[in-house]
Amino acid sequence: MVEIESPSVPETPHLDDYDHVRLLTRSRVAWEYLRRNPDYRRDWRVSAPGRPQAIPLIDGTLLLRARRRYRRAEAWGLCIFRRSRSECA
């Protein structure tokens, strides 16, 4: 008789592995979702946003101004795409 191997099933992660998520802000959770989303990553690669222009305001705040509209970013509810820290040089 031929034995048939069952497909390997990855171990179910323990809830304790995700304790750090409770410490994240809503915007950080949203960013973590986006940066892992393959559709978002594809749109980011296609758009290649570059660096926005920084305009210093009187109170010292830097206003970041995109050099053009990023329609793919707007579809995600963003003005421009953001690079993840691991992709920043």
N, C-alpha and C positions, 0 to 999 in steps of 0.2 A: 504494500500500500504506500502511496506517495503522500508525504506530509506536505501540507500547504501552509506556508508561513503567513500569519496574519500581519497586516500592516502595523508598523510601530506607531503607537499613539504617544505624543509628547505628554510628559507629566503635567498635570494640572497645577498651575502656580498656586501657592498659598496666599491667602489674603494678607498675611503679614508682609509679603514681598511688596505690597503696594501702600504701606503706611505713609511713605513720603508724599504720596499724592494728596493726602489730606492737608498738607502744609502749603500746597501751591495755591496761588490766587487764581481766579477764574480766567484772567487773561493768559496766565502761564499754562494752564490746562489747555486752553484753546490753541496756544502756540505749539504745545507738545503734540496735539492732534494734527495740526496743519503740517508741521515739518515731517511727520511720518506718513502723510497721505500721498500716495503715488500720483494722483491727479494734480495735486498742488505742486509737487516737486517737478512734474512735467511742465506745468504752466510757468513755474519759476525759471526753469532752464530755457524755455523758448523766449521768455521776455528779456532775460539778461539785463536787469535794471541798472547796474552801475551805481555810482554814488550820487545821492541827492545833493543839491546845492545848499550849503549852510549859510543862513543869514543871521548875524548876531543882532538881537534886539537891545533896546536901551537898558533893560533890567538884567542883561547878561544871558537871557534865555536864547538858545539857538533854534531858529525856525528852519526846519528842513523842507526844502522845496524841490519837488520832482521836476526834472527838465522836460518831461512829457507825460501824457496820460498813459497809464498802464491798464488797458481794458481787461486783460486777464486777471490782474490783481483786483480790480473793481468787482469782478464776478465773485471773488472770495470775500467781498466786503472790506477790502483794503485799498489804500491809496497807492502804495508801492509794495513790492515784495521785500521781505527781510531775509537776509542770509542767516543760517544758524551759526552759532559760535564756532562749531567745528569746521565750517566752510570759510570763516573769516581768516584773513592772513594777518 
